[in-house]
Amino acid sequence: MNPILALLKEHNIADEQIRDIFQQLTENPLAAMATISQLGLPQDKLQMSMAQVMQNPALIKDAVDELGLDYSKVEEAKEKLQK
């Protein structure tokens, strides 16, 4: 299982909520980050997960694919942020 998804499940985040977060990530990454910060995850675990993503950005794609979402939407959102 993807380590990002595993972390969320480990902290009893419901599958539907995880899916919603990643759907939000594909539409508005900044809003998704705000949502993630409100989940009450321990700061050290959240930082560790962010470090993993920074070292291996493909983890986001893997999680999106695992959830059956459209990764091209993540790329579109990323392009919007860079403008």
C-alpha positions as CSV (number, residue, x, y, z in Angstrom):
1,M,0.0,0.0,0.0
2,N,1.1,3.5,-0.7
3,P,2.8,5.0,2.4
4,I,0.6,8.2,2.2
5,L,-2.6,6.2,2.2
6,A,-1.2,3.9,4.9
7,L,-0.5,6.9,7.1
8,L,-4.0,8.2,6.7
9,K,-5.6,4.8,7.3
10,E,-3.3,4.3,10.4
11,H,-4.9,7.4,11.9
12,N,-8.4,6.2,11.2
13,I,-9.2,8.5,8.3
14,A,-12.1,7.0,6.5
15,D,-11.7,5.7,2.9
16,E,-14.3,8.1,1.6
17,Q,-12.5,11.0,3.3
18,I,-9.1,9.9,1.9
19,R,-10.7,9.8,-1.6
20,D,-12.2,13.2,-1.1
21,I,-8.8,14.6,-0.1
22,F,-7.1,13.3,-3.1
23,Q,-10.0,14.4,-5.3
24,Q,-9.5,17.9,-3.8
25,L,-5.8,17.5,-4.5
26,T,-6.6,17.1,-8.2
27,E,-8.7,20.2,-8.2
28,N,-7.1,22.6,-5.8
29,P,-3.8,21.5,-4.1
30,L,-3.7,24.4,-1.7
31,A,-7.1,23.6,-0.4
32,A,-6.1,20.0,0.0
33,M,-3.1,20.9,2.0
34,A,-5.4,22.9,4.3
35,T,-7.7,20.0,4.7
36,I,-4.8,17.6,5.4
37,S,-3.5,20.0,8.1
38,Q,-7.0,19.8,9.8
39,L,-7.0,16.0,10.1
40,G,-5.1,16.0,13.4
41,L,-2.3,13.9,12.2
42,P,0.8,14.0,14.5
43,Q,3.2,16.6,13.2
44,D,6.1,14.3,13.0
45,K,4.2,11.7,10.9
46,L,3.0,14.5,8.6
47,Q,6.5,15.9,8.2
48,M,7.8,12.4,7.5
49,S,5.2,11.8,4.9
50,M,5.9,15.2,3.2
51,A,9.6,14.3,3.2
52,Q,8.8,11.0,1.4
53,V,6.8,12.9,-1.2
54,M,9.6,15.4,-1.7
55,Q,12.1,12.6,-2.3
56,N,9.7,10.6,-4.4
57,P,6.9,12.7,-6.0
58,A,5.6,9.6,-7.8
59,L,4.0,8.6,-4.5
60,I,1.3,11.1,-5.2
61,K,0.7,9.6,-8.6
62,D,0.7,6.1,-7.1
63,A,-1.9,7.1,-4.5
64,V,-4.1,8.8,-7.0
65,D,-3.9,5.7,-9.3
66,E,-4.6,3.4,-6.3
67,L,-7.8,5.5,-5.5
68,G,-8.9,5.3,-9.2
69,L,-8.7,9.0,-9.7
70,D,-7.4,10.9,-12.8
71,Y,-3.8,11.9,-12.4
72,S,-3.9,14.3,-15.3
73,K,-6.0,16.5,-13.1
74,V,-3.1,16.7,-10.7
75,E,-0.8,17.8,-13.5
76,E,-3.3,20.5,-14.6
77,A,-3.6,21.8,-11.0
78,K,0.2,21.9,-10.7
79,E,0.5,23.9,-14.0
80,K,-2.1,26.4,-12.7
81,L,-0.1,26.9,-9.5
82,Q,3.1,27.5,-11.5
83,K,1.5,30.4,-13.4
